[in-house]
Amino acid sequence: MKKTFSILILAFILLFSIACVLNRFNRGSTSTTSATLPTYTQVNLSASATTQATVTPPATPLKTPPSTAMTAAIQPSAGPTTPTIADTPPGIGVAVDCDNLIKIKVLSAPTYYTTLNLLKANGNWLVLHLQMTNLTGETYNYLHENDFTVKSTSSGQSVVSLQPSDIEVYLVWAYASYLVDPIPGGGTSSRIVTIDVDPTIKDWTFVFAPKDSQYSTLPFCSVEIPLH
């Protein structure tokens, strides 16, 4: 009986010890869990706050806009421009195209003579030095004395070049070509025009109007070159 009682006491002590150990273990687990959970929650909240701060747009742009000079440099080009060249008005020293047939130029201001090669003018001999270029590929054979005239705006006079033979001979001897000689295709030739004009008139305009014959009244083309 005594032995049985002793065994019961030992069993009770053993059970009591186990219960104490289990109680301590449970306390440690609860304490650890309670301490850990607030820490874990705090970490999540902190991360959330950090994320919100990160996505806030910065005060300054991430990329600096290009400078004004760079912006101008990358603008598309407007393309080459064609320069505007004003047409030169007809005048002394200016070559004038007569319908792609003949290009004619008055080389210098007119000179006036009362006598040429011993032949006296009724008024004054108006003498013009011309340069003529054949713009076609064939010999130009359509020059006549009455293709060359001068006219006056103030007086309304129009005078045709009808050169006396004595003057023609003189001009050929001096300049090696008659006024109406043919001009080779693409060739350039110097010519002299002499016209007997009123010496009181100074506002002459030279008119070149080539025709198919000296009897024709309809020219191929016509150009006017002021001589004043």
Residue, then its C-alpha position, 0 to 999 in steps of 0.5 A: m500500500k505504501k509502495t502504491f502511494s509512492i508511485l502515485i505521488l511520483a506520477f503526480i509530480l511528473l504530470f505536474s512537471i509536464a504541465c508546467v513545461l507545456n504551460r511555459f512553452n505555450r506562453g513563449s509561443t503566444s508572446t512571440t506571436s504577439a510581438t511578431l505580428p505588430t512588427y510584421t504589420q508595421v513593416n507592411l504599413s511602412a512599405s505602403a507609405t514608401t510606395q505612395a511617396t515614390v509614385t508622387p511626380p517629381a517637381t522637375p521633368l525627367k527629361t530636359p527639353p532641347s534648347t532653342a538652338m537645337t530645336a531650330a536645328i532639327q526643324p525640317s528644312a523648307g527646301p532650296t529656294t529659288p532666287t528671284i532675278a528681275d528681268t533686265p529692261p532692254g537698253i544699250g548693252v543688253a542682249v534682247d532675244c527676238d522669239n528664239l530666232i535672233k539675239i540682238k544687242v546695241l553695243s554702244a550709244p548712237t553716234y551722229y555725223t553730218t557726213l559719212n564717206l563724203l556723203k552728207a546727210n539731210g539731217n544727221w547720220l545716226v550710227l549704231h553698232l550692233q551684235m547679232t547672234n543666230l539662235t537657230g541651227e541653220t543659216y539665217n538669210y532673212l535680213h533686210e534693210n527695212d528690218f532696222t528702224v528707229k522711232s521717236t516717242s515725242s515726235g511720232q517719227s519712224v525712220v527706216s534704215l535705207q543706206p546709200s550704196d556709198i555708205e554700204v561700201y564704206l561700212v563693208w570696207a571698215y567692218a567686213s560685213y554688209l548689214v543684211d549678210p546671212i548669219p551662220g547657225g549659232g554664229t555671232s556677227s557685228r553689224i553697223v546701222t546708219i539712218d538719216v535722222d532729224p538732228t533735233i530729235k534725241d529720244w530715239t528707240f531702235v526697232f528690230a523687226p525681221k520679216d521674210s522679205q523686204y516687202s512683207t509687213l508682218p515681222f517674225c518678231s519685234v524688239e525695241i531698245p531705247l537709245h536715250 
